Amino acid sequence: SISSKVSGRIAKIYVREGQRVRKGDVIAEIERLQYEITLKQQKSELEIANRALDLSEAKYSDAMKGVEIKLKTIKKAEAELRDKKATFENMKNVLHNKTELYRAGGISKTEYESVKTQYTTLLTNYEVARSDLEIQQVGYRDIDITTSGYGVPSSEAEKIKILKIINTKIERAELESAKARVKQAESSLLSTQLILSETYIRSPLTGVVAVRGMETGEMVREDSVIATVMDISRIYVSINLGEREIKRITKGQKVVFTVDAFPEKKFTAVIDTVTPVLDSKTRTFEV
């Protein structure tokens, strides 16, 4: 009994009763339009998902490059801070010396005030550089590594690797989400393609169409029998033998027999099964 794995209306039936068919021959075809429309929509959705994935990959790549740039910016800020600190420390010593000279009357008040102004300016520059470095280091400190659940590695290369991970979380999450959407779209597309292939109802065996159960235009459900195909290339013949005759019968034994429909023709066969239970009414065994 041949049925359909998909529901729909029969577009065409290709066989009639009594027709011989081979395994794989198309028996009937289910209307495909709705599935073809769905397939086109899903192809578009897959294309959109792939473009979104490309965008997410680009954003993730830019984020990774951004981390490298930020690390270089931090190193530059550290160098500037060291330079400004050294300049400030030097001016601090100069101010100390000028203060002693001013108290001893060695320099004028104007010169002393000028030195104090330079000192204040350099102190401000130093403080600004230190604040700028602290701002730049947010997300790149050892405490940021530990609060993210990692241990601070001794290797600089390993540390940079962890810093890239913790500073690209959002972009990496978007990338994984985009990959998941692509896989989902691919699965939906594959499912529809499989359904489309199932709209061609094929004979599972070589044989003869015994019954055509449905006609073109009828609605098919999963339990609908479209046609019945019988394989009569090999058949079983059942005969009943009495108690005396059964003694001469064994499994695998070759036999020759005739049938009423072809009285002049002899058929050959092999004993497959001898029923071990005696029919109490007829006193025979089925062979």
VOKE-799334 format. One record per residue: residue number from 0; x, y, z of N, C-alpha, C, O in turn. Coordinates in steps of 0.2 Angstrom, whole numbers. Each point is the difference from the previous one (the first is absolute). Last residue first. Layout:
NUM; X; Y; Z; X; Y; Z; X; Y; Z; X; Y; Z
...
//
This chain:
286; 9; -135; 23; 6; 0; -3; 1; 6; -5; 5; 1; -2
285; -22; -12; 24; 1; 5; -6; 7; 0; -2; 4; 0; 5
284; -19; -22; 5; 5; 6; 2; 1; 4; -6; 0; -2; -6
283; -21; -15; 15; 5; 2; -4; 5; 5; 3; -2; 3; 4
282; -21; -13; 3; 5; -5; 1; 6; 2; -5; 3; -5; -3
281; -24; 17; 6; 1; -3; -6; 6; -6; 1; 1; -3; -5
280; -9; 15; 24; -6; -2; -4; 1; -4; -6; -3; -5; -1
279; 20; 13; 16; -3; -5; 3; -7; -2; -4; -2; -6; 1
278; 27; 16; -7; -7; 2; -1; -5; -5; 3; 0; -5; -4
277; 27; 8; 11; -5; -4; -4; -7; 3; 0; -2; 2; 6
276; 28; 9; -3; -6; -1; 3; -5; -4; -5; -1; 3; -5
275; 23; 6; 0; 1; -6; 4; -7; -2; 4; 0; -5; 3
274; 7; 16; -28; -3; 2; 6; 0; -6; 5; -2; -6; -2
273; 19; 12; -18; -4; -5; 2; -3; 1; 7; 3; 0; 5
272; 11; 15; -26; -3; -1; 7; -4; -6; 0; -5; -1; -4
271; 18; 6; -16; 2; 5; 5; -2; -1; 7; 4; 1; 5
270; 0; -15; -30; -3; 0; 6; 3; 5; 5; 6; -1; 2
269; -5; 3; -29; 4; -3; 6; -5; 1; 6; -3; 5; 1
268; -1; -7; -30; 0; 4; 6; 4; -3; 6; 2; -6; -2
267; -13; 6; -27; 5; -3; 5; 0; 5; 6; -1; 6; 0
266; -18; -13; -21; 4; 5; 4; 5; -3; 5; -2; -6; 3
265; -13; 0; -28; 3; -2; 7; 4; 5; 3; 4; 4; -3
264; -26; -6; -16; 7; 3; 2; 2; -2; 7; -4; -1; 4
263; -18; -4; -16; 6; -3; -4; 7; 2; 2; 5; -2; -2
262; -26; 11; 13; 1; -7; 1; 6; -4; -4; 2; -5; 2
261; -10; 30; 7; 5; -2; -5; 1; -8; 0; 6; -2; 3
260; -22; 12; 11; 0; 5; -5; 5; -1; -6; -1; 2; -5
259; -1; -16; 25; -6; -1; -4; 1; 5; -6; -3; -1; -5
258; 26; -7; 16; -6; 4; 2; -6; -1; -5; 2; -1; -6
257; 23; -14; 15; -4; 4; -5; -6; 3; 3; -2; -1; 6
256; 29; -8; 1; -7; 0; 1; -4; 3; -6; 3; 4; -4
255; 22; -14; 17; -3; 2; -6; -8; 0; 1; -2; -5; 2
254; 26; 8; 15; -7; -3; -2; -2; 2; -7; 2; 6; -2
253; 20; -7; 22; -2; 2; -6; -7; -4; -2; 0; -6; 1
252; 11; 12; 25; -1; -5; -5; -3; 3; -7; -5; 4; 1
251; 9; 7; 21; 6; 0; -5; -1; -5; -6; 3; 0; -5
250; -15; -6; 28; 2; 7; -2; 6; 0; -5; 5; -4; 1
249; -21; -18; 0; 5; 3; 4; 1; 7; -2; -1; 2; -6
248; -16; -25; 3; 1; 7; -1; 5; 2; 5; -1; -1; 6
247; -10; -21; -6; 5; 0; -6; 2; 8; -2; 3; 1; -5
246; -19; -7; 23; 6; -3; 2; 5; 0; -6; 6; 0; 1
245; -29; 8; -3; 5; 5; 3; 7; -3; 2; 5; 3; 0
244; -24; -16; -9; 4; 3; -5; 5; 5; 3; 6; 1; -3
243; -22; -13; 17; 5; -5; -3; 5; 4; -5; 5; -2; 0
242; -22; 15; 11; 5; -3; 5; 5; -5; -4; 6; 1; 2
241; -18; 17; -18; -2; -4; 5; 5; -3; 5; 6; 2; -2
240; -7; 22; -12; 2; -7; -1; -3; -4; 6; 1; 3; 6
239; -4; 22; -20; -2; -3; 6; 2; -8; -1; -3; -3; -5
238; 12; 29; -6; -4; -7; -1; -1; -3; 6; 4; 1; 5
237; 4; 24; -17; -2; -3; 6; -4; -6; -2; -5; 0; -3
236; 24; 18; -9; -6; -5; -1; -1; -4; 6; 5; -3; 3
235; 8; 28; -10; -1; -6; 4; -6; -4; -2; -5; 3; -1
234; 21; 15; -14; -6; -1; 4; 1; -6; 4; 4; -5; -1
233; 10; 24; -16; 0; -6; 4; -6; 0; 5; -2; 5; 2
232; 2; 11; -18; 5; -3; -3; 2; -7; 4; 3; -5; -3
231; -20; 23; 6; -2; -7; -1; 6; -4; -3; -1; -5; -3
230; -6; 29; 17; 6; -3; -3; -2; -7; -1; 1; -4; 5
229; -17; 27; -4; 2; -7; 3; 6; -3; -4; 0; 1; -6
228; -13; 24; 14; 4; -3; -5; 2; -7; 3; 2; 0; 5
227; -21; 22; -2; 3; -7; 3; 4; -3; -6; -3; -2; -5
226; -5; 29; 11; 0; -5; -4; 3; -6; 3; 3; 0; 5
225; -8; 20; 6; -1; 3; -7; -1; -6; -4; -4; 0; -5
224; -2; 4; 31; 3; -5; -4; -1; 2; -7; -5; 0; -3
223; 6; 15; 27; -3; -2; -6; 4; -5; -4; 6; 1; -1
222; 0; 10; 22; -3; -7; 1; -4; -2; -7; -3; -5; 0
221; 14; 27; 3; 5; -5; 2; -3; -7; 0; 4; -5; -2
220; -17; 22; -13; 2; 1; 7; 5; -6; 1; 1; -4; -5
219; -13; 18; -18; 4; -6; 3; 2; 2; 7; 2; 5; 2
218; -22; 2; -21; 4; 2; 5; 3; -6; 3; -3; -5; 2
217; -6; 8; -28; -2; -2; 7; 6; 2; 5; 6; 1; -2
216; -4; 1; -22; -4; 5; 3; -2; -1; 7; -2; 4; 4
215; 7; -24; -21; 3; 7; 0; -5; 5; 3; -6; 0; -2
214; 4; -25; 11; 0; 3; -7; 3; 7; 1; 0; 3; 5
213; 1; -28; 9; -2; 7; 0; 1; 2; -7; 2; -3; -4
212; 3; -20; 10; -5; 2; 5; -2; 7; 0; -5; 2; 3
211; 13; -23; -18; 2; 7; 0; -6; 3; 4; -5; 1; -1
210; 16; -27; 0; -5; 4; 1; 2; 8; -1; 6; 1; 3
209; 8; -19; -9; -6; -4; 1; -6; 4; 1; -5; -1; -2
208; 30; 2; -10; -5; 4; 3; -6; -4; 1; -4; -1; -5
207; 29; -10; 3; -6; 2; -4; -5; 4; 5; -1; -1; 6
206; 29; -2; -5; -6; -4; 1; -5; 2; -5; 1; 4; -5
205; 23; 3; 20; -2; -2; -7; -6; -4; 0; 1; -5; 4
204; 5; 24; 16; 2; -7; -3; -2; -1; -7; -4; 4; -3
203; 0; 16; 16; 5; -3; 4; 2; -6; -3; 5; -3; 3
202; -16; 25; -16; -1; -7; 2; 6; -3; 4; 5; 1; -2
201; -12; 26; 2; 4; -5; -4; -2; -7; 3; -2; -1; 6
200; -6; 29; -6; -1; -7; 3; 3; -5; -4; -3; -1; -6
199; 8; 27; 9; 0; -5; -5; -1; -6; 3; 5; -3; 4
198; -3; 21; 10; -6; 1; -4; -1; -4; -6; -5; -1; -3
197; 25; 2; 18; -5; -5; 2; -7; 1; -4; -5; -4; 1
196; 23; 19; -3; 2; -6; -3; -5; -5; 1; -1; -5; -4
195; -2; 25; 14; -1; 1; -7; 2; -7; -3; -4; -2; -5
194; 9; 4; 27; -7; 0; -1; -2; 0; -7; -4; -4; -3
193; 26; 8; 9; -2; -7; 1; -7; -2; -1; -2; -5; -3
192; 10; 27; 2; 2; -3; -6; -1; -8; 1; -2; -3; -5
191; -3; 17; 23; -5; 1; -5; 2; -3; -6; -4; -3; -4
190; 19; 1; 22; -7; -3; 2; -5; 1; -6; -3; -5; -2
189; 24; 17; 1; 1; -7; -1; -7; -4; 1; -2; -5; -4
188; 2; 27; 9; 1; 0; -7; 0; -8; -2; -3; -2; -4
187; 4; 8; 27; -7; 1; -3; 0; -1; -7; -5; -3; -3
186; 26; 2; 14; -4; -5; 1; -7; 0; -2; -3; -5; -3
185; 17; 23; 0; 2; -5; -5; -4; -7; 2; -2; -3; -4
184; -1; 23; 17; -3; 1; -7; 2; -6; -4; -4; -2; -4
183; 13; 2; 26; -7; -1; 0; -3; 0; -7; -5; -3; -2
182; 28; 8; 4; -2; -7; 1; -7; -2; 0; -3; -5; -3
181; 9; 28; 3; 2; -3; -6; -1; -8; 0; -3; -2; -5
180; 0; 14; 25; -5; 2; -5; 1; -3; -7; -5; -2; -3
179; 22; 0; 20; -6; -4; 1; -6; 1; -4; -3; -5; -2
178; 23; 18; 0; 1; -7; -3; -6; -4; 2; -2; -4; -4
177; 1; 26; 12; -1; 0; -7; 2; -7; -3; -4; -2; -5
176; 7; 5; 28; -7; 0; -1; -1; 0; -8; -5; -3; -2
175; 27; 4; 9; -3; -7; 2; -7; 0; -2; -3; -5; -2
174; 13; 26; 1; 3; -4; -6; -3; -7; 1; -2; -4; -5
173; -2; 20; 22; -4; 1; -6; 2; -4; -6; -4; -2; -4
172; 16; 0; 24; -7; -2; 1; -4; 1; -6; -4; -4; -2
171; 26; 13; 2; 0; -7; -1; -7; -3; 1; -2; -5; -3
170; 4; 28; 6; 1; -2; -7; 0; -8; -1; -2; -2; -5
169; 2; 10; 27; -7; 2; -3; 1; -2; -8; -5; -3; -2
168; 24; 0; 16; -5; -4; 2; -7; 1; -4; -3; -5; -2
167; 27; 14; 3; -4; -1; -6; -6; -5; 1; -2; -3; -4
166; 20; 9; 20; -2; 6; -2; -4; 0; -7; -1; 5; -3
165; 10; -24; 16; -5; 4; 4; -2; 6; -3; -5; 3; 3
164; 20; -17; -15; -6; -3; 1; -5; 4; 4; -6; 0; -1
163; 28; 8; -3; -4; 0; -6; -7; -3; 1; -5; 2; -2
162; 21; -3; 19; -3; 7; 0; -4; 1; -7; -5; 3; 0
161; 17; -23; 4; -6; 0; 5; -3; 7; -1; -6; 1; 0
160; 25; -4; -12; -5; -5; -3; -6; 1; 5; -6; 0; -3
159; 25; 11; 9; -3; 3; -5; -6; -4; -3; -5; 3; -2
158; 18; -13; 18; -3; 6; 3; -4; 4; -5; -6; 1; 1
157; 21; -18; -7; -6; -3; 3; -5; 5; 3; -6; 0; -1
156; 27; 7; -7; -4; -2; -6; -6; -3; 2; -5; 1; -2
155; 21; 5; 18; -3; 6; -3; -5; -2; -5; -5; 3; -1
154; 11; -19; 22; 2; 1; -7; -4; 6; -3; -6; 1; 1
153; 1; -9; 21; 7; 3; 0; 3; 2; -7; 4; 4; 0
152; -31; -5; 8; 5; -4; -2; 7; 3; 0; 0; 7; 0
151; -24; -6; 14; 5; 5; -3; 6; -4; -3; 4; -3; 5
150; -29; -8; -2; 6; 2; 4; 4; 4; -4; 0; 0; -7
149; -27; 0; 4; 6; -3; -2; 5; 1; 5; 0; 5; 4
148; -23; 3; -4; 0; -7; 1; 7; -3; -2; 0; -7; 0
147; -8; 30; 0; -3; -3; -5; 1; -8; 0; -2; -4; -4
146; 11; 19; 20; -7; 1; 1; -4; -4; -6; -5; -1; 1
145; 29; 2; -2; -2; -4; 6; -8; 0; 1; -3; -5; 1
144; 14; 20; -17; 1; -7; -2; -3; -5; 5; -4; -5; -2
143; 4; 28; 6; -5; -2; -5; 1; -7; -2; -6; -3; -2
142; 22; 12; 16; -6; -1; 4; -6; -2; -5; -5; -4; 2
141; 26; 10; -10; 0; -7; 2; -6; -1; 4; -3; -6; 0
140; 1; 23; -19; 4; 0; 6; 0; -8; 2; -4; -4; -2
139; -8; 16; -17; 6; -3; -2; 5; -1; 7; 6; -1; -1
138; -28; 11; 1; -1; -5; -4; 6; -4; -2; 0; -6; -3
137; 4; 30; 9; -6; -3; 2; -2; -6; -5; -1; 2; -6
136; 20; 14; 4; 1; -6; 2; -7; -4; 3; 1; -6; 1
135; 0; 29; -10; 2; -4; -5; 1; -8; 2; -2; -4; -3
134; -2; 21; 19; -6; -1; -4; 1; -5; -5; -4; -4; -2
133; 22; 11; 15; -4; -4; 4; -7; -2; -4; -3; -5; 0
132; 19; 20; -9; 3; -7; 0; -5; -5; 3; -2; -5; -2
131; -2; 28; 3; -1; -2; -7; 2; -8; 0; -4; -4; -3
130; 8; 16; 22; -7; -1; 0; -1; -3; -7; -4; -5; 0
129; 26; 12; 3; -2; -6; 5; -7; -2; -1; -2; -6; 0
128; 9; 25; -11; 3; -6; -3; -2; -6; 4; -1; -5; -3
127; -5; 26; 12; -4; -2; -6; 2; -6; -3; -4; -4; -2
126; 18; 12; 19; -7; -3; 3; -4; -1; -6; -4; -6; 1
125; 24; 16; -6; 1; -6; 2; -6; -4; 3; -1; -6; -2
124; 0; 29; -5; 1; -5; -6; 1; -7; 2; -2; -5; -3
123; 1; 22; 20; -7; -2; -3; 1; -4; -6; -4; -5; -1
122; 23; 12; 11; -3; -5; 5; -7; -2; -3; -2; -5; 0
121; 15; 21; -11; 3; -7; -1; -4; -5; 4; -1; -5; -2
120; -5; 28; 5; -1; -2; -7; 2; -7; -1; -4; -4; -3
119; 10; 14; 23; -7; -1; 0; -2; -3; -7; -4; -4; 0
118; 26; 12; 2; -1; -6; 4; -7; -2; 0; -2; -6; -1
117; 8; 26; -9; 2; -6; -5; -1; -6; 4; -2; -5; -3
116; -3; 24; 15; -5; -1; -5; 2; -6; -5; -4; -4; -1
115; 20; 11; 18; -6; -3; 3; -6; -2; -5; -3; -5; 0
114; 22; 18; -7; 2; -7; 1; -6; -4; 3; -1; -6; -2
113; -1; 29; 0; 0; -3; -7; 1; -8; 1; -3; -4; -4
112; 4; 18; 23; -6; -2; -2; -1; -3; -7; -4; -4; -1
111; 25; 11; 9; -2; -5; 4; -7; -2; -2; -2; -6; 0
110; 12; 24; -10; 3; -6; -3; -3; -6; 4; -1; -5; -3
109; -6; 26; 11; -3; -1; -7; 3; -7; -3; -4; -4; -3
108; 13; 13; 23; -7; -3; 1; -3; -2; -6; -3; -5; -1
107; 30; 6; 2; -6; 4; 1; -6; -4; 1; -1; -6; -2
106; 25; -3; 9; -4; 1; -6; -6; 5; 2; -2; 0; 6
105; 18; -6; 11; 4; -1; -6; -3; 1; -7; 3; 2; -5
104; -9; -2; 30; 0; 7; -3; 4; -1; -7; 3; 5; -2
103; -10; -22; 18; 7; 3; 2; 1; 6; -4; 5; 4; 1
102; -25; -16; -4; 0; 1; 7; 7; 4; 2; 0; 4; 5
101; -2; -12; -27; -5; 6; 1; 0; 2; 7; 0; 6; 2
100; 12; -25; -8; 3; 6; -2; -4; 6; 1; 3; 5; 2
99; -12; -26; 3; 6; 1; 5; 3; 7; -2; 2; 4; 4
98; -18; -12; -19; -3; 2; 6; 5; 2; 5; 0; 5; 4
97; 6; -15; -24; -2; 7; -1; -3; 3; 7; 1; 6; 1
96; 5; -29; -2; 6; 4; 0; -2; 8; -1; 3; 4; 4
95; -21; -19; -5; 3; -1; 7; 6; 4; 0; 1; 4; 5
94; -11; -6; -26; -4; 4; 5; 3; 0; 7; 0; 6; 3
93; 10; -20; -19; 1; 7; -2; -3; 4; 5; 3; 5; 2
92; -8; -27; -1; 6; 1; 3; 2; 7; -1; 3; 4; 4
91; -22; -11; -14; -1; 0; 7; 6; 2; 4; 0; 3; 5
90; 0; -7; -28; -2; 7; 2; -1; 1; 7; 0; 5; 3
89; 5; -26; -11; 6; 4; -1; -2; 7; 2; 4; 4; 3
88; -21; -20; -3; 5; -1; 5; 6; 5; 0; 3; 2; 5
87; -19; -2; -23; -2; 3; 6; 4; -1; 6; 1; 5; 4
86; 5; -15; -24; 0; 7; -1; -2; 4; 6; 3; 5; 3
85; -5; -29; -4; 7; 2; 1; 1; 8; -1; 4; 3; 4
84; -26; -12; -7; 2; -1; 7; 7; 2; 1; 2; 4; 5
83; -10; -4; -27; -3; 6; 4; 2; -1; 8; 1; 5; 3
82; 5; -23; -18; 3; 6; -2; -2; 6; 4; 4; 4; 3
81; -15; -24; 1; 7; 0; 2; 4; 6; -1; 4; 3; 4
80; -25; -6; -13; -1; 2; 7; 7; 0; 3; 2; 4; 4
79; -4; -10; -27; -1; 7; 1; 0; 2; 8; 2; 5; 2
78; -1; -28; -8; 6; 4; -2; 0; 7; 1; 4; 4; 3
77; -23; -17; 0; 4; -1; 5; 7; 3; -1; 3; 3; 5
76; -20; -1; -21; -2; 4; 5; 5; -2; 6; 2; 5; 4
75; 1; -18; -23; 2; 7; -1; -2; 5; 5; 4; 4; 2
74; -11; -27; 0; 8; 1; 0; 2; 7; -1; 5; 2; 3
73; -28; -6; -6; 2; -1; 7; 8; 1; 1; 2; 3; 5
72; -11; -5; -27; -1; 7; 3; 2; 0; 8; 2; 5; 2
71; 0; -25; -13; 5; 4; -3; -1; 7; 3; 5; 4; 2
70; -22; -20; 2; 6; -2; 4; 6; 5; -2; 4; 2; 4
69; -24; 0; -16; -1; 3; 7; 7; -2; 4; 2; 4; 4
68; -4; -13; -26; 1; 8; 0; 0; 3; 7; 4; 4; 2
67; -10; -27; -4; 8; 1; -2; 1; 7; 0; 6; 3; 3
66; -28; -8; -1; 3; -2; 6; 8; 1; -1; 3; 3; 5
65; -17; 0; -23; -1; 5; 4; 4; -1; 7; 3; 5; 3
64; -5; -22; -19; 5; 5; -2; 0; 6; 5; 5; 3; 1
63; -21; -19; 1; 6; -3; 2; 6; 5; -2; 5; 1; 4
62; -27; 5; -10; 1; 1; 7; 7; -3; 3; 3; 2; 4
61; -9; -4; -27; 2; 7; 2; 0; 1; 7; 5; 4; 2
60; -12; -25; -10; 7; 1; -2; 2; 7; 2; 6; 1; 2
59; -28; -6; 2; 4; -4; 5; 8; 1; -2; 4; 1; 4
58; -20; 8; -19; -1; 4; 6; 5; -4; 6; 3; 4; 3
57; -6; -15; -24; 4; 6; -1; 0; 5; 7; 5; 2; 1
56; -18; -22; -1; 7; -2; -1; 4; 7; -1; 6; 0; 3
55; -29; 3; -3; 2; -2; 7; 8; -2; 0; 3; 2; 4
54; -13; 2; -25; 0; 6; 3; 3; -1; 7; 4; 4; 3
53; -9; -23; -16; 6; 4; -3; 1; 6; 4; 6; 2; 2
52; -25; -14; 3; 6; -3; 3; 6; 3; -3; 5; 1; 4
51; -25; 7; -12; 0; 2; 7; 6; -3; 3; 4; 3; 4
50; -9; -10; -25; 2; 7; -1; 1; 2; 8; 5; 4; 1
49; -14; -25; -4; 7; 0; -2; 3; 7; 0; 6; 1; 2
48; -29; -3; 2; 3; -3; 6; 8; 0; -2; 4; 2; 5
47; -19; 4; -22; 0; 5; 5; 5; -2; 6; 3; 4; 2
46; -7; -20; -18; 4; 5; -3; 1; 6; 5; 5; 2; 1
45; -20; -19; 4; 6; -3; 1; 5; 5; -3; 6; 1; 3
44; -28; 4; -6; 1; 0; 7; 8; -2; 2; 3; 3; 4
43; -12; -6; -26; 1; 7; 2; 2; 1; 7; 4; 4; 1
42; -10; -25; -8; 6; 2; -3; 2; 7; 1; 6; 2; 2
41; -27; -10; 6; 6; -2; 4; 6; 1; -3; 5; 1; 4
40; -24; 4; -16; 0; 5; 6; 6; -2; 4; 4; 4; 3
39; -8; -18; -21; 2; 6; -3; 1; 5; 6; 5; 4; 1
38; -15; -24; 3; 7; -1; -1; 3; 6; -2; 6; 2; 2
37; -29; -3; 1; 3; 0; 6; 8; 0; -1; 4; 3; 4
36; -18; -5; -23; 0; 7; 3; 4; 0; 7; 4; 5; 1
35; -7; -26; -11; 5; 4; -4; 0; 7; 3; 6; 3; 0
34; -22; -17; 9; 7; -2; 3; 5; 4; -4; 5; 2; 3
33; -27; 0; -10; 1; 3; 7; 7; -1; 3; 2; 4; 3
32; -8; -14; -25; 0; 8; 0; 2; 2; 7; 4; 5; 1
31; -8; -28; -9; 7; 2; 3; 0; 8; 1; 5; 2; 3
30; -23; -26; -5; 1; 7; -2; 6; 3; 4; 1; 0; 6
29; 0; -26; -10; -4; 5; 4; 1; 7; -2; 6; 1; -2
28; -5; -26; -12; 4; 6; 2; -5; 4; 4; -6; 1; -2
27; 10; -29; -5; -4; 6; 0; 4; 6; 2; 6; -1; 3
26; 4; -20; -8; -7; -2; 0; -4; 6; 0; -5; -1; -4
25; 31; -5; -4; -4; 5; 3; -7; -3; -1; -3; -1; -5
24; 25; -15; 7; -4; 4; -4; -5; 4; 3; -3; -1; 6
23; 18; -14; 5; 3; 7; -1; -5; 4; -5; 1; 6; -1
22; 0; -32; 0; 1; 3; 6; 3; 7; -2; 5; 1; -4
21; -21; -11; -13; 6; -2; 2; 1; 4; 7; -3; 5; 1
20; -20; -14; -15; 4; 6; 2; 6; -3; 3; 1; -6; 3
19; -25; -1; -18; 6; -2; 3; 5; 6; 2; 0; 5; -5
18; -28; -6; 3; 6; 2; -4; 6; -3; 4; 0; 0; 7
17; -24; -2; -1; 3; -6; -4; 7; 2; -3; 3; -4; -4
16; -19; 24; 12; 0; -7; 3; 2; -5; -6; -2; 1; -6
15; 12; 24; 5; -7; -3; 0; 1; -7; 2; 5; -3; 1
14; 11; 27; 0; -1; -7; -1; -7; -2; 0; -5; 4; 2
13; 15; 19; 3; 3; -3; -6; -1; -7; -2; 2; -3; -5
12; -14; 26; 18; 2; -7; 1; 2; -3; -7; -3; 1; -5
11; 2; 26; 16; -1; -5; -5; 2; -7; 2; 4; -1; 5
10; -7; 20; 10; 0; 4; -7; -1; -5; -5; -3; 2; -6
9; -5; -2; 32; 3; -4; -5; 0; 4; -6; -6; 2; -3
8; 6; 9; 27; -4; -2; -5; 4; -4; -5; 5; 2; -2
7; 2; -1; 29; -1; 5; -6; -5; -3; -5; -3; -6; 1
6; 23; -1; 20; -7; 1; -1; -1; 5; -6; 4; 4; -1
5; 16; -23; 7; -2; 7; 0; -7; 1; -2; -3; -4; -3
4; 14; -17; 3; 3; 3; 6; -2; 7; 1; 1; 3; 5
3; -15; -23; -18; 4; 5; -1; 3; 3; 7; -4; 0; 5
2; -3; -26; -15; -3; 6; 3; 5; 6; -1; 6; -2; -3
1; -12; -26; -5; 4; 6; -1; -3; 6; 2; -6; 2; -2
0; 5; -30; 6; -4; 6; 0; 4; 6; 0; 4; 1; 5
//
